[in-house]
């Protein structure tokens, strides 16, 4: 017998719900919990799908697959990296924007930003 609720979009809805909760609470991790048991491979697939959904919606979120505190189960955690456009910017961020035309997405430009920031701060001294 097949499950009549199979392939109805429940997992996608739960993914969107996790993204929504993370966006409502920037900087706070929200655990994605599916409607059925999942192994590491399935969670990795969900991670990829959540990242794709967030990219499609033009949202800056990070998705982290890691062991939970009990060191047996894996958990999938979604966090919004959104920063208010009215937030105070550092001089290094302002210089980056002047050069590249956008503020650094510290998750996407992580390595470049780290070197840029170190160089900028060294030049200021």
C-alpha positions as a Markdown table, in Angstrom:
| # | Residue | x | y | z |
|---|---|---|---|---|
| 1 | Unk | 0.0 | 0.0 | 0.0 |
| 2 | Unk | 1.3 | 3.4 | -0.9 |
| 3 | Unk | 1.2 | 6.5 | 1.3 |
| 4 | Unk | -1.6 | 8.8 | -0.1 |
| 5 | Unk | 0.3 | 11.9 | 1.2 |
| 6 | Unk | 3.5 | 10.9 | -0.7 |
| 7 | Unk | 4.9 | 13.6 | -3.0 |
| 8 | Unk | 2.5 | 16.3 | -1.8 |
| 9 | Unk | 5.3 | 18.8 | -1.1 |
| 10 | Unk | 5.4 | 18.4 | 2.7 |
| 11 | Unk | 9.2 | 18.4 | 2.9 |
| 12 | Unk | 9.4 | 21.5 | 0.6 |
| 13 | Unk | 6.9 | 23.3 | 2.9 |
| 14 | Unk | 8.9 | 22.4 | 5.9 |
| 15 | Unk | 12.1 | 23.7 | 4.2 |
| 16 | Unk | 10.3 | 27.0 | 3.4 |
| 17 | Unk | 9.1 | 27.2 | 7.0 |
| 18 | Unk | 12.6 | 26.8 | 8.3 |
| 19 | Unk | 13.9 | 29.5 | 6.0 |
| 20 | Unk | 11.0 | 31.7 | 7.1 |
| 21 | Unk | 11.7 | 31.3 | 10.8 |
| 22 | Unk | 15.4 | 32.0 | 10.2 |
| 23 | Unk | 14.5 | 35.2 | 8.3 |
| 24 | Unk | 12.1 | 36.3 | 11.0 |
| 25 | Unk | 15.0 | 35.9 | 13.5 |
| 26 | Unk | 18.3 | 36.9 | 11.8 |
| 27 | Unk | 21.4 | 35.4 | 13.5 |
| 28 | Unk | 19.4 | 32.7 | 15.2 |
| 29 | Unk | 19.8 | 29.0 | 14.1 |
| 30 | Unk | 16.6 | 27.2 | 13.2 |
| 31 | Unk | 16.7 | 23.4 | 13.0 |
| 32 | Unk | 15.0 | 21.9 | 9.9 |
| 33 | Unk | 13.0 | 18.8 | 11.0 |
| 34 | Unk | 11.4 | 16.7 | 8.3 |
| 35 | Unk | 8.2 | 14.8 | 8.6 |
| 36 | Unk | 10.1 | 11.4 | 8.5 |
| 37 | Unk | 13.4 | 10.0 | 9.7 |
| 38 | Unk | 16.4 | 11.0 | 7.6 |
| 39 | Unk | 19.9 | 9.8 | 7.3 |
| 40 | Unk | 23.0 | 11.8 | 6.5 |
| 41 | Unk | 22.7 | 11.5 | 2.8 |
| 42 | Unk | 19.1 | 12.7 | 2.8 |
| 43 | Unk | 19.9 | 15.6 | 5.0 |
| 44 | Unk | 22.8 | 16.6 | 2.6 |
| 45 | Unk | 20.2 | 16.6 | -0.2 |
| 46 | Unk | 17.8 | 18.7 | 1.9 |
| 47 | Unk | 20.7 | 21.1 | 2.7 |
| 48 | Unk | 21.3 | 21.6 | -1.1 |
| 49 | Unk | 17.6 | 22.1 | -1.7 |
| 50 | Unk | 17.3 | 24.7 | 1.1 |
| 51 | Unk | 20.3 | 26.6 | -0.2 |
| 52 | Unk | 18.7 | 26.6 | -3.7 |
| 53 | Unk | 15.4 | 27.8 | -2.4 |
| 54 | Unk | 17.1 | 30.6 | -0.5 |
| 55 | Unk | 19.1 | 31.6 | -3.5 |
| 56 | Unk | 16.0 | 31.6 | -5.7 |
| 57 | Unk | 14.3 | 33.9 | -3.1 |
| 58 | Unk | 17.4 | 36.0 | -3.0 |
| 59 | Unk | 17.9 | 35.5 | 0.7 |
| 60 | Unk | 21.2 | 35.4 | 2.5 |
| 61 | Unk | 21.0 | 32.3 | 4.7 |
| 62 | Unk | 23.6 | 29.7 | 5.7 |
| 63 | Unk | 22.7 | 26.0 | 6.1 |
| 64 | Unk | 24.9 | 23.9 | 8.3 |
| 65 | Unk | 24.8 | 20.1 | 8.5 |
| 66 | Unk | 26.5 | 18.9 | 11.7 |
| 67 | Unk | 26.3 | 16.4 | 14.5 |
| 68 | Unk | 23.8 | 17.3 | 17.3 |
| 69 | Unk | 24.8 | 17.5 | 20.9 |
| 70 | Unk | 24.1 | 13.8 | 21.5 |
| 71 | Unk | 26.9 | 13.0 | 18.9 |
| 72 | Unk | 24.7 | 10.4 | 17.3 |
| 73 | Unk | 22.2 | 12.3 | 15.2 |
| 74 | Unk | 22.9 | 14.8 | 12.5 |
| 75 | Unk | 20.9 | 18.1 | 12.4 |
| 76 | Unk | 20.3 | 20.6 | 9.7 |
| 77 | Unk | 20.4 | 24.2 | 10.9 |
| 78 | Unk | 19.3 | 27.3 | 8.9 |
| 79 | Unk | 20.5 | 30.8 | 9.8 |
| 80 | Unk | 19.7 | 34.1 | 8.2 |
| 81 | Unk | 22.8 | 36.3 | 7.7 |
| 82 | Unk | 20.7 | 39.4 | 6.8 |
| 83 | Unk | 22.0 | 42.7 | 7.9 |
| 84 | Unk | 19.9 | 45.8 | 7.8 |
| 85 | Unk | 20.8 | 48.2 | 5.1 |
| 86 | Unk | 20.6 | 50.9 | 7.8 |
| 87 | Unk | 23.1 | 49.1 | 10.0 |
| 88 | Unk | 26.4 | 51.0 | 10.8 |
| 89 | Unk | 29.0 | 49.9 | 8.3 |
| 90 | Unk | 32.7 | 49.7 | 9.1 |
| 91 | Unk | 35.2 | 51.8 | 7.1 |
| 92 | Unk | 36.5 | 48.6 | 5.5 |
| 93 | Unk | 33.0 | 47.7 | 4.4 |
| 94 | Unk | 32.5 | 51.2 | 2.9 |
| 95 | Unk | 35.8 | 50.9 | 1.0 |
| 96 | Unk | 34.8 | 47.5 | -0.3 |
| 97 | Unk | 31.5 | 48.9 | -1.5 |
| 98 | Unk | 33.3 | 51.8 | -3.2 |
| 99 | Unk | 35.6 | 49.4 | -5.1 |
| 100 | Unk | 33.3 | 46.5 | -5.9 |
| 101 | Unk | 29.9 | 48.2 | -6.0 |
| 102 | Unk | 28.3 | 46.2 | -3.2 |
| 103 | Unk | 28.8 | 45.4 | 0.4 |
| 104 | Unk | 30.7 | 42.2 | 1.2 |
| 105 | Unk | 28.6 | 39.1 | 1.6 |
| 106 | Unk | 30.8 | 37.8 | 4.3 |
| 107 | Unk | 29.6 | 34.2 | 3.8 |
| 108 | Unk | 30.1 | 34.3 | 0.0 |
| 109 | Unk | 33.2 | 36.5 | -0.1 |
| 110 | Unk | 34.6 | 35.0 | 3.1 |
| 111 | Unk | 38.3 | 34.5 | 2.1 |
| 112 | Unk | 38.5 | 37.7 | -0.1 |
| 113 | Unk | 36.8 | 39.7 | 2.6 |
| 114 | Unk | 39.2 | 38.4 | 5.3 |
| 115 | Unk | 42.3 | 39.4 | 3.3 |
| 116 | Unk | 40.7 | 42.7 | 2.3 |
| 117 | Unk | 39.8 | 43.6 | 5.8 |
| 118 | Unk | 43.3 | 42.7 | 7.2 |
| 119 | Unk | 44.9 | 44.8 | 4.4 |
| 120 | Unk | 42.6 | 47.7 | 5.0 |
| 121 | Unk | 43.2 | 47.7 | 8.8 |
| 122 | Unk | 47.0 | 47.4 | 8.3 |
| 123 | Unk | 46.9 | 50.4 | 5.9 |
| 124 | Unk | 45.0 | 52.5 | 8.4 |
| 125 | Unk | 47.8 | 52.0 | 11.0 |
